[in-house]
């Protein structure tokens, strides 16, 4: 721990990849977080977002999952939270950027989580597989940019197909600027595909739950 982080955030390590131009592991007030293109991808703020969103949807009591799919790893904030709530569940986490996976293992103890499988893969391709999951988490972005395919009927239909029985899909989206209208269109598609759709707006984010 660097005492200087209590005065000003300290950059521990910096990366640049084909997928994420500027990745920084930062220590802020004694805690690590990831910034991608200046946008926080992990840390206390992100943890608060996920806890509030999931609890508003009835987690952790809503379901007792055996298998969980997480699309988008970053620092693994939601992975740690789900493992805390469901320690016996098998979690498969997918990210297209190997550097993000490596950072998660090196700085955020993802390599120590029981029953966690980390895979380098394109989420849009991965959901075409025939595996089935009780909970599917979609947390895909490159900084403040969300891949276009996340809002397509093809991708969302694929999520429905790999959902186990009455399983749950949770999508972390944005609602600021150009994403305000897009998030509305996303909800319309979800309503057309799933019997139950709820959403929760938190700060600059909009979370969707479909089951």
N, C-alpha and C positions, 0 to 999 in steps of 0.2 A: 504494500500500500504506500502510495506517494502522498506525503502530507500536503504537497503543493496542490493536489487535486481539490482541496477544500478552499483554495483561493481562486484557482482557475483550472478548468478541465485540462487534463494532460493526455496527449496522444501517445499511446503505448506502441502501436504498430499501424502501418498504413499500406494499403494494397490497391491495385488497379487491375481489373480483369475485362474480358470481352463483354461481360454482362453488366458489371457494376464499375463505373469509371473511378469512383472515389470511395473506398471502404476504409473506415478508421475505427480502430478499437481505442476507446477513450475511457480514462478513469476520471470520474466526477464524484466528488465527496466520498471517496473511498470505494466506490462501486463502478464496475465495468459496464460499458454499453457499446453498441455498434451504431455508427452513423454511416449511412450510404447516401452519397451525394448531399450530405448535410442533414439528412432526415433520420431521426432516431428509429432504429429497428429492434432495439432491445433496451432493457434497463427498467427502472422503477415506473416510469411513465407508461411504457408499453405493458408492463405487468398489471398496472392499475386498469388500463383499458380492457384487457382480456378478462380480468376477474369480474369487473362490473358488467361486461357484455354477457359472459357465460352465466353468471348468476341471475341476470335478468331473464335468461332463457330457461332457468330451472336447474342449472348445473350446481353442484355435482350430483344431486339426488335424482335428477330426471332419468338417468340411465346408468346401468352397470355394464360397461362395454368389455368385450374380450379383445377386440381389435380396433385400432385407431389409425387413421391415415392423416398425416400433416403435410400439406403441400406448401413449401416455403419454410426454410429453417431459420435463417438469420441467426440470432444468438440463442435460439431455442427457448425463449420465454414461455410460450404456450406449451411447449413440450414438457418443461419442468412442472408447469402447473397441472397438466393432465396426469403426469406420472405421480404427482403428489396426491391427487384425488383418486386415481385408479392405478395403484402400484402393481397390480397383477396383469393389467392389460398389455397386450403386445402393440407397440407403437412403431409404425413405419413412417419415416420422415424423408421427404424428397426435395432436392434442390438442384437446379441446373448448373449452379456455380460451385465447383469443387472447393474453391477458396472459402466460401461461406461455411461449408461443412467442416473444413479444417479449422477455421476460427472457432466454430462451435465446440469442437473437441478440445482445442488448445486452451481457450480462455473461459469457456462456459460449462465445462464438465459434462458435455453430452456423451463422451465416451464412457462415463461411469454409470449411466442410467441403465438399469436392468430392463431387459426385454425391448430395447430400442434398436432399430435397424435404420442406418443412415444410407440413403441411396442417391447417387448422382444421376439425375434423369430430368428430361423435360416433362413438367407436370401435365402439359396438354397431351403428350403421348402416353404417359404413365397411366392415366385414368381410362385408357382403352383396354387395359388388362382385365382379366376376369376375376380378380380377387374381390372380396367383399368385406366391408368394414361397418362397425356399429356407429362410429363417429368419424366424420370427414371434416377436417379443418382446411380452409383455403385462405392462405395468408401470403399472397403472391404480389410482389412489387419490386421495382428497381428504384429505390429511393421513394419519391412521390409519384412514380409512374407505374401504373398497373397494366399488365399485358392485356391487349385487346381481347384475346381469346376467352378471358375470364367471364366476359359478359355475353358470350355466344350461346345460342341454344344447343349447339353440338356439345360443347364442353359441359354445360349444366345438365344436359340429358345423360351424359356419360357418368356424372356424379350420381345421378339418380339410379343408374343401373348397377353401380358398385356399392350402393348403400344396402346394408344387411337388413332385410325385413323392414322394421319400423325405425331404422337408424336415422341419424341426424346429420345434416350438413350445416356447417357454420362458415360464413364468408365474411372476411374483414375487408371492407371497401372504404372508399373516401366519399366525402360529400361536399368538398370545397370546390369552388371555381367550376371548371368544366365537368367535374365529376358529379355535380348536383343532378343534372338531367340524366346522365348515364346511370346513376344509382337508381333513379326512378324507373328507367327502362329495365334494369336488372331485376327489380322487384316484380315487374309485370311478367317477365319470362318465368321467374320462379313460381309465381302464382299459377301460371298455366301448366306447370310441371308437377308441383307438389300440393298435396291436400292442405297442409298447414305451413304458412309462412309468416314469420314475425320479423320485425326489425327494431334495432335500438341505435339511436344516434348519440354518440359520445364525442364531444369536442369536435375534431375535424373528421372523425371516422363515422361510418355507418355499418353496423353489423347486421347480417341476415341469418336467420335460422330457418331451415326448411326440413320438413319431415313428412 
